Amino acid sequence: MSDFENAADSNGFRFKLWRGERMTMIGFDVAAPEDDFVGFAIEVKSPKSQEFVPLRNRLNFSYPQGAAAVTGDRLFPTDKAPIQKFRWIHFPYHPVDGTYEYRATKIHMPRDGDLVQGTRLDLGINQHTATYDGVVDIGFTRNFASSQAYREQFGNNADVIPKVAIDGLDFKMLDLKNDRGENVYDWLGFEARQLLYDFLDEAVADPAISVDFLAYDLNLPDVVAKLTSLGGRLRAVIDDSSSDDEDGNPNGHDLPTSCESRSADRLTAAGAAVRRTHFHNLQHHKVLIQRHNGVPVKVLCGSTNYSFRGLYIQANNVLVFTSADVAGFFGTMFDMAFSDPMAFRKSAFAKTWHAIPHAGGPTVQLCFSPHSDTDLSLNPIAAAIDQATSCALYSLAFLNMMRSGPTLEAFERLIDRPIFSCGSVDKRGSLHLIKPDGSRGLVDFRYLSSKAPEPFKSEWSGGKGRNVHHKFLVTDFNLPTAKVFTGSSNMSPSGEKQNGDHLIMIEDRKIATAYAIEAIRVFDHLQFRNRMYDADHAGSAGHGSRPPETLSLRKPTAISGKPAWFEKSYVSGSQAERDRLLFSK
């Protein structure tokens, strides 16, 4: 067992585990599925448990008369309602460090309603909190404000964030807990929140640590309070860009009433040195740097804004580098941005990638914008997509707003390429959804928030604003050539030329695997809603002329008279076949 993958085989049945960030990808393959094969039962024994517990499925073979067919909840144990997919993500309710033991069993139905257990395999995977001790730890937000889980645990409470961003600094955060005593903000912010608050608390507690801070959106009152307590140990660069709302009224960060301006005033009054800038368009970094006796030692970066939406609503990621070499480059970037941001674009520092190898760990490369030659940062992204031989997975905000450039062109080519690919965006624009074999290659939140049927219309939408805010791409996570691109950059020519941003490329399978699982998690979360919508409108062109089709598990062909659930996954060259093989090999 490696520290991020583990696999076993028996009787033509393959079972594989992949370590994600506080989640596990479970992959299966069956060399020759039997006619009565109806799926997989999955059981888990957590590090603090003494027994295996079955994971649960949203679907079943049939439903009690008069009951809602599919509620969106995972109501059915998989030993009775097996998983009819060749991969599954286990997202523990309350993740802990240690080894998670998993048991996978093939389930057969020789006679209608009679389930029989077949080949069984057991595997374990270690879920250690830190991704790479001494180098980097990665954390994701939960992005489940709009979910059946949030409805169940927190009653769709929409008062956990302010109605409008400008009210953030005066907003009183709720003391709201689920039945396990978990605070709603810890639950929504997930590991990203823990990394952020641990970073700040560590700095506040140690008088030898000073902090450099770059912010775009900034309206979290508790974050501003922690920064204020640093006093003269803080330097800050805060965006002051202008913008208008949908009605044409000014609502930019430059307004004296904005949370960014008010935060800057509070920090200045506390003794911090504060610089306001928007470079040539936006100060778009989301960065904290710890300096010990003036020397950069740790940096927090990524896509997550220091805002209610950024931390508690959107799909976002945070990276905390404990590598002093990585922190040093971010420190240089900050010094330049603080002293003369308008000169940054012409500097030698902005005209190159900065490579940082780590013995026994990942190679990290950094590219800082704005820079005049946008091909510098964007061509490697396009090349990684075009050269991928196994897969390309992504979640990328604002992709719909790109009009040209290497990134857009590569993503447009990707939908037609014969590799496994899928992605999520907040709004797709003119991007293709469907791959040549008819499978879905892209999902977007904006479409589903208005089109999905019940029970998803009863979910809280998460308020006004974007829900998918990630900026990452991962290619060939299962191969030695694995790459991840992430950071604060929207990967667009306009942003790279005008915004203060960071783009990170990491060549490492363990980190690529973590981002690949996150890409699939967000995709599946929205893809199930697509299935619900398609079933609700099957055969009726959306006019309700026929009753909705019930989503249910497939019985064997001999019983149902319909194709077996697994047939599509054995069609040579199909997206479904690539999906099956990718996560089980």
C-alpha positions in Angstrom: 0.0 0.0 0.0 1.4 3.4 -1.0 0.5 6.5 0.9 -2.2 7.4 -1.7 -3.3 4.3 -3.5 -4.0 0.6 -2.7 -5.5 -2.2 -4.8 -6.5 -5.9 -4.7 -7.7 -8.5 -7.2 -9.6 -11.8 -7.0 -11.6 -13.9 -9.5 -11.6 -11.2 -12.1 -12.7 -8.5 -9.6 -10.5 -5.5 -9.0 -10.9 -3.1 -6.1 -8.9 0.1 -5.7 -8.7 3.0 -3.2 -7.3 6.5 -3.9 -6.5 9.0 -1.1 -8.2 12.3 -1.4 -8.3 15.3 1.0 -10.5 13.8 3.7 -12.3 11.7 1.2 -11.6 8.4 -0.6 -12.1 7.5 -4.3 -13.2 3.8 -4.6 -12.7 2.2 -8.0 -13.9 -1.2 -9.3 -13.6 -3.4 -12.3 -15.0 -6.8 -13.3 -13.3 -8.6 -16.1 -16.4 -10.5 -17.2 -19.6 -9.5 -15.5 -22.1 -12.3 -14.9 -25.6 -12.0 -16.2 -27.0 -11.6 -12.7 -24.4 -9.1 -11.5 -26.2 -6.0 -10.1 -23.5 -3.9 -8.5 -21.2 -3.5 -5.5 -21.8 -3.3 -1.7 -19.4 -1.0 0.1 -18.7 -1.1 3.8 -16.3 1.0 5.8 -14.6 0.8 9.2 -13.3 4.2 10.3 -10.1 4.5 12.4 -12.1 4.9 15.6 -14.7 2.2 14.8 -14.8 -1.5 15.7 -17.1 -2.6 12.9 -17.9 -2.2 9.2 -20.9 -0.1 8.3 -22.4 -0.1 4.8 -22.3 3.0 2.8 -25.6 4.2 1.5 -27.1 4.7 -2.0 -29.6 7.3 -3.2 -31.3 4.7 -5.5 -33.0 1.4 -4.9 -34.5 -1.4 -7.1 -38.0 -0.3 -6.0 -39.7 2.1 -3.5 -42.5 1.7 -1.0 -45.9 2.4 -2.6 -46.8 6.1 -2.2 -43.3 7.1 -1.2 -41.2 9.6 -3.1 -39.1 7.5 -5.5 -35.9 9.5 -5.1 -35.4 12.2 -2.5 -31.8 12.9 -3.1 -30.8 11.5 0.3 -28.7 8.4 0.6 -31.4 6.3 2.3 -30.5 2.7 1.2 -27.6 0.6 2.5 -25.5 -0.7 -0.4 -25.7 -4.4 0.8 -29.4 -4.1 -0.1 -29.2 -1.4 -2.8 -25.8 -1.9 -4.4 -23.8 0.8 -6.2 -24.3 0.5 -10.0 -21.2 2.6 -10.8 -17.6 1.6 -11.2 -16.4 4.3 -8.9 -17.7 6.0 -5.7 -16.4 8.7 -3.4 -16.7 8.2 0.3 -17.0 11.5 2.1 -16.9 10.7 5.9 -19.3 12.6 8.1 -16.5 13.5 10.5 -13.1 12.7 9.0 -10.3 11.6 11.4 -6.6 10.7 10.9 -5.9 7.0 10.6 -6.5 4.1 8.3 -10.0 3.6 6.8 -10.8 0.0 6.1 -13.1 -0.7 3.1 -14.9 -3.9 2.1 -16.3 -4.3 -1.4 -18.6 -7.2 -2.3 -20.0 -8.1 -5.7 -23.8 -8.5 -5.5 -25.9 -10.8 -7.7 -29.6 -11.2 -8.2 -30.2 -14.8 -9.5 -34.0 -14.4 -8.9 -36.2 -11.3 -8.7 -35.6 -9.6 -5.3 -33.1 -12.2 -4.2 -29.7 -10.7 -3.5 -26.6 -13.0 -3.2 -23.1 -11.9 -2.1 -20.2 -12.8 -4.4 -16.5 -12.1 -4.3 -15.4 -9.9 -1.4 -12.2 -7.8 -1.1 -10.9 -5.8 1.9 -8.5 -2.8 1.6 -7.2 0.0 3.7 -6.1 3.6 3.0 -4.4 6.0 5.4 -6.0 9.4 5.7 -3.3 11.5 7.2 -4.3 15.2 7.5 -1.3 16.8 5.8 -0.8 16.1 2.1 3.0 16.3 2.3 4.6 16.9 5.7 7.1 19.7 5.5 6.0 20.8 2.0 2.3 21.4 1.4 -1.2 20.7 2.8 -4.2 21.1 0.6 -7.8 21.8 1.7 -11.1 22.1 -0.1 -14.3 23.8 1.0 -17.3 21.5 1.2 -19.5 23.4 -1.4 -22.6 21.7 0.1 -24.7 24.7 1.0 -26.9 23.7 -1.9 -27.3 20.0 -1.1 -29.6 17.5 0.5 -26.9 17.1 3.2 -27.2 20.8 4.2 -31.0 20.5 4.1 -30.9 17.5 6.4 -28.3 18.7 8.9 -28.9 22.5 9.0 -32.5 22.9 7.8 -31.6 24.9 4.7 -30.8 27.8 7.0 -30.1 30.8 4.7 -29.1 33.1 7.6 -25.5 31.8 7.9 -24.2 34.4 5.5 -25.2 38.0 4.9 -27.8 38.7 2.2 -25.4 41.1 0.5 -21.6 41.1 0.7 -21.3 44.7 1.9 -23.0 43.7 5.2 -20.3 41.1 6.0 -18.2 43.0 8.5 -21.2 43.8 10.6 -22.7 40.3 10.3 -23.3 38.3 13.5 -22.3 34.7 12.8 -24.7 32.0 14.0 -24.2 29.5 16.7 -25.7 26.7 14.6 -24.8 23.0 15.1 -25.9 19.7 13.6 -26.9 16.7 15.7 -23.2 15.7 16.1 -22.4 19.1 17.6 -20.5 20.3 14.5 -20.6 24.1 13.9 -22.1 25.1 10.5 -19.1 27.2 9.5 -16.7 24.3 10.3 -18.9 22.0 8.3 -19.2 24.3 5.3 -15.7 25.6 5.3 -14.3 22.1 5.8 -10.5 21.7 5.6 -10.0 25.0 3.8 -11.4 26.8 6.8 -9.3 24.9 9.3 -6.1 25.6 7.3 -6.9 29.3 7.1 -7.8 29.8 10.8 -4.9 27.6 12.0 -2.5 29.8 9.9 -3.8 33.0 11.4 -4.0 31.7 15.0 -0.4 30.5 14.8 0.7 33.9 13.6 -1.2 35.8 16.3 0.2 33.6 19.0 3.9 34.0 18.1 5.3 37.6 18.4 8.3 36.5 16.2 6.0 36.0 13.2 4.9 38.9 11.0 2.4 38.5 8.2 2.0 39.7 4.6 -1.5 39.7 3.3 -3.1 40.1 -0.1 -6.9 40.1 -0.5 -9.4 40.6 -3.2 -12.8 40.0 -1.6 -12.6 40.6 2.2 -15.7 40.6 4.4 -15.2 38.0 7.1 -15.3 39.8 10.4 -13.4 37.2 12.4 -10.6 37.1 9.8 -10.3 40.9 9.9 -10.3 40.8 13.8 -7.4 38.3 13.8 -5.5 40.4 11.3 -6.2 43.5 13.3 -4.7 41.9 16.4 -1.4 41.6 14.6 -1.0 45.4 14.7 2.3 46.5 13.3 3.3 42.9 12.5 1.0 43.1 9.4 1.5 44.4 6.0 -1.5 44.2 3.6 -2.3 44.7 -0.1 -6.0 45.0 -0.6 -7.8 45.4 -3.9 -9.4 48.8 -4.8 -10.9 48.0 -8.2 -14.1 49.6 -9.3 -17.2 47.8 -10.7 -21.0 48.2 -11.1 -23.8 45.9 -10.1 -26.4 44.6 -12.6 -28.4 47.9 -12.4 -25.3 50.0 -13.2 -24.8 51.2 -9.7 -21.2 51.4 -8.4 -20.3 48.6 -6.0 -16.6 48.2 -6.3 -13.9 47.6 -3.7 -12.8 51.2 -4.2 -15.9 52.7 -2.5 -15.3 54.0 1.0 -18.3 51.9 2.2 -17.0 48.6 0.8 -15.9 46.0 3.2 -12.4 46.1 1.6 -12.1 49.8 2.3 -13.5 49.5 5.8 -11.2 46.6 6.6 -8.2 48.6 5.3 -9.2 51.5 7.6 -9.4 49.1 10.6 -6.0 47.5 9.9 -4.4 50.9 9.4 -5.8 52.2 12.7 -4.4 49.1 14.4 -0.9 49.9 13.2 -0.7 47.7 10.0 0.9 49.0 6.8 -1.7 48.9 4.1 -1.5 49.4 0.4 -4.5 49.6 -2.0 -4.0 48.6 -5.6 -5.7 46.9 -8.5 -2.6 46.4 -10.6 -4.0 47.0 -14.1 -7.4 45.6 -13.3 -7.7 43.5 -10.2 -5.5 42.7 -7.1 -6.7 39.1 -7.3 -4.3 37.2 -5.1 -5.7 35.4 -2.0 -2.4 35.0 -0.1 -1.0 35.1 3.5 2.7 34.8 4.1 4.3 34.1 7.5 7.7 35.6 8.1 9.8 34.5 11.0 12.2 37.2 12.1 11.6 38.7 8.6 12.2 35.6 6.6 9.3 34.0 4.7 8.7 30.5 6.1 5.0 29.6 5.2 2.4 30.7 2.7 -1.3 30.2 2.3 -2.6 30.6 -1.3 -5.2 29.3 -3.7 -8.6 30.2 -5.1 -10.5 31.0 -1.8 -11.4 34.6 -1.1 -11.6 35.8 2.5 -15.4 36.2 2.2 -18.5 34.5 3.3 -19.2 33.1 -0.2 -15.6 32.2 -0.8 -15.3 30.0 2.3 -18.8 28.8 3.0 -20.7 28.6 -0.3 -18.3 28.1 -3.2 -16.2 25.2 -4.4 -12.7 26.4 -3.6 -9.3 25.2 -2.6 -6.5 26.4 -0.3 -2.8 25.3 -0.3 -0.5 25.9 2.7 3.1 25.6 1.8 5.5 25.0 4.7 8.4 24.9 2.2 10.5 28.0 2.9 11.6 28.0 -0.8 8.1 28.4 -2.0 7.3 31.0 0.7 10.4 32.9 -0.4 9.1 33.4 -3.9 5.7 34.6 -2.6 7.6 36.9 -0.3 9.4 38.4 -3.2 6.1 38.9 -5.1 4.6 40.6 -2.1 7.5 43.0 -1.6 7.2 44.0 -5.3 3.5 44.4 -5.1 3.7 46.4 -1.9 6.4 48.8 -3.2 5.4 49.4 -6.8 2.5 47.3 -8.2 2.4 49.1 -11.5 6.0 48.1 -12.3 5.4 44.4 -11.6 4.4 43.5 -15.2 7.7 44.6 -16.7 9.9 43.0 -14.0 12.2 40.0 -14.8 10.4 38.2 -11.9 7.1 38.3 -13.8 8.6 37.0 -17.0 9.5 33.5 -15.9 8.4 30.3 -14.1 10.1 29.6 -10.8 10.8 25.9 -10.2 11.2 24.5 -6.6 12.0 20.8 -6.4 11.6 19.0 -3.1 13.6 15.9 -2.2 11.1 13.0 -1.8 8.2 15.3 -2.6 6.6 17.3 -5.4 8.2 19.7 -7.8 6.4 23.1 -7.6 6.5 25.8 -10.2 5.2 29.3 -9.7 4.3 32.0 -12.2 3.1 35.4 -11.1 1.1 38.0 -13.0 0.5 40.5 -14.4 2.9 39.9 -17.3 2.8 41.2 -20.8 3.4 37.8 -22.4 0.4 35.7 -21.4 1.6 32.7 -23.4 4.2 32.3 -20.7 1.7 31.0 -18.3 -1.1 29.8 -20.5 0.8 27.7 -23.1 1.9 25.1 -20.5 -1.8 24.7 -19.5 -2.9 24.1 -23.1 0.1 21.8 -23.7 -0.8 19.7 -20.7 -4.4 19.3 -22.0 -3.3 18.5 -25.5 -0.6 16.1 -24.4 -2.7 14.2 -21.8 -3.0 10.5 -22.7 -5.1 9.3 -19.8 -7.4 12.0 -18.5 -8.0 15.7 -18.0 -10.3 16.8 -15.1 -11.1 20.4 -14.1 -13.2 22.8 -12.2 -12.8 26.3 -13.4 -14.7 29.5 -12.7 -15.2 32.1 -15.4 -14.3 29.7 -18.2 -17.6 30.9 -19.9 -16.2 34.5 -20.0 -13.1 33.6 -22.1 -13.3 34.7 -25.7 -10.0 33.5 -26.9 -6.6 32.2 -25.9 -4.7 28.9 -25.4 -6.7 27.7 -22.5 -10.1 28.1 -24.1 -8.9 26.6 -27.4 -7.5 23.6 -25.5 -10.7 23.0 -23.6 -12.8 23.2 -26.8 -10.5 20.5 -28.3 -10.7 18.4 -25.2 -14.4 17.6 -25.5 -13.7 15.7 -28.7 -10.5 14.0 -27.7 -10.4 10.2 -27.0 -9.4 10.4 -23.4 -11.5 10.5 -20.2 -12.4 14.1 -19.4 -15.0 15.9 -17.4 -15.3 19.3 -15.7 -17.5 21.7 -13.9 -18.1 25.5 -14.3 -20.5 27.9 -12.7 -21.9 28.9 -16.1 -21.0 27.1 -19.3 -21.7 29.9 -21.9 -21.1 28.5 -25.3 -19.0 25.5 -24.2 -20.1 22.1 -25.3 -21.7 19.9 -22.7 -21.9 16.6 -24.6 -19.0 14.5 -25.8 -19.1 12.7 -29.2 -20.3 9.4 -27.7 -23.3 11.2 -26.1 -21.9 11.3 -22.6 -21.9 14.4 -20.5 -18.5 16.0 -20.3 -19.3 19.3 -18.6 -21.8 20.3 -15.9 -22.7 23.8 -14.7 -24.4 25.0 -11.5 -26.2 28.0 -13.0 -28.3 25.8 -15.3 -29.2 23.3 -12.7 -30.1 25.9 -10.0 -33.2 26.8 -12.1 -33.9 23.6 -14.1 -33.5 20.7 -11.6 -36.7 19.2 -10.3 -37.6 18.4 -6.7 -36.1 17.6 -4.3 -33.3 19.9 -5.4 -35.6 23.0 -5.8 -36.2 22.7 -2.1 -32.5 23.1 -1.4 -31.1 26.5 -0.5 -29.3 27.9 -3.6 -26.6 29.4 -1.5 -27.7 33.0 -2.2 -26.8 35.3 -5.0 -23.4 34.8 -6.7 -21.2 32.0 -8.0 -21.1 28.6 -6.5 -18.2 27.0 -8.5 -15.1 29.1 -7.9 -12.3 26.6 -8.3 -9.4 27.4 -10.6 -7.7 24.0 -11.3 -6.9 21.5 -14.0 -5.4 18.1 -13.4 -4.0 15.8 -16.2 -3.0 12.2 -16.1 -3.2 11.8 -12.3 -2.6 8.1 -12.7 0.6 8.4 -14.7 4.2 9.5 -13.9 3.4 12.6 -16.0 0.7 13.8 -13.7 0.3 17.6 -13.5 -1.9 20.0 -11.5 -2.5 23.7 -12.4 -4.1 25.7 -9.6 -3.9 29.0 -7.7 -5.9 32.3 -8.0 -5.5 32.7 -11.7 -8.6 32.3 -13.9 -6.3 31.0 -16.6 -7.4 33.7 -19.1 -5.3 36.0 -21.2 -7.0 39.2 -19.8 -6.4 38.1 -16.3 -2.8 37.1 -16.8 -2.1 40.4 -18.5 -3.8 42.7 -16.0 -4.4 41.0 -12.6 -2.2 40.4 -9.7 -2.5 36.6 -9.6 -0.5 33.4 -8.9 -0.5 30.2 -11.0 0.9 27.0 -9.5 2.0 23.9 -11.5 2.7 20.8 -9.4 4.1 17.6 -10.9 3.2 14.9 -8.5 0.8 12.0 -8.5 -0.3 12.2 -4.9 -1.4 15.9 -5.2 -2.8 15.3 -8.7 -4.9 12.4 -7.3 -6.3 14.7 -4.6 -7.4 17.3 -7.2 -8.7 14.6 -9.5 -11.0 13.3 -6.8 -12.2 16.8 -6.0 -13.0 17.4 -9.7 -15.0 14.2 -9.8 -16.8 15.1 -6.5 -18.0 18.4 -7.8 -18.9 16.9 -11.2 -20.9 14.0 -9.6 -22.7 16.4 -7.2 -24.1 18.3 -10.2 -24.3 15.3 -12.6 -26.8 13.6 -10.4 -29.1 16.6 -10.7 -28.8 16.4 -14.4 -30.0 12.8 -14.2 -32.9 13.9 -12.0 -33.8 16.6 -14.5 -33.5 14.2 -17.5 -35.7 11.6 -15.8 -38.3 14.2 -14.8 -38.6 15.4 -18.4 -38.1 12.0 -20.2 -40.2 11.8 -23.3 -42.1 15.0 -22.7 -39.8 17.7 -24.1 -40.3 19.4 -20.7 -44.0 19.9 -21.1 -45.2 17.3 -18.6 -47.2 15.3 -21.1 -45.9 12.1 -19.6 -45.2 11.2 -15.9 -41.7 11.5 -14.7 -39.4 8.4 -15.1 -38.5 6.9 -11.8 -34.7 6.6 -11.3 -34.1 3.1 -9.9 -31.4 0.4 -9.9 -31.4 -2.0 -12.8 -32.3 -5.6 -12.3 -30.7 -8.3 -14.6 -31.8 -8.4 -18.2 -33.4 -11.8 -17.7 -35.7 -10.3 -15.1 -36.2 -6.7 -16.4 -36.0 -7.3 -20.2 -33.7 -4.2 -20.3 -30.0 -3.8 -20.9 -27.8 -4.6 -17.9 -26.6 -1.5 -15.9 -23.0 -2.2 -16.8 -23.3 -2.7 -20.6 -22.4 0.9 -21.5 -19.1 0.6 -19.5 -17.9 -2.2 -21.8 -18.5 -0.3 -25.1 -15.0 0.0 -26.6 -13.7 3.5 -26.8 -16.5 5.1 -24.8 -16.3 7.6 -22.0 -17.9 5.1 -19.7 -15.3 2.4 -20.5 -12.5 4.9 -19.9 -14.2 5.9 -16.6 -14.3 2.3 -15.5 -10.7 1.6 -16.3 -9.2 4.9 -15.1 -10.1 4.6 -11.4 -9.6 0.8 -11.1 -6.1 0.4 -12.6 
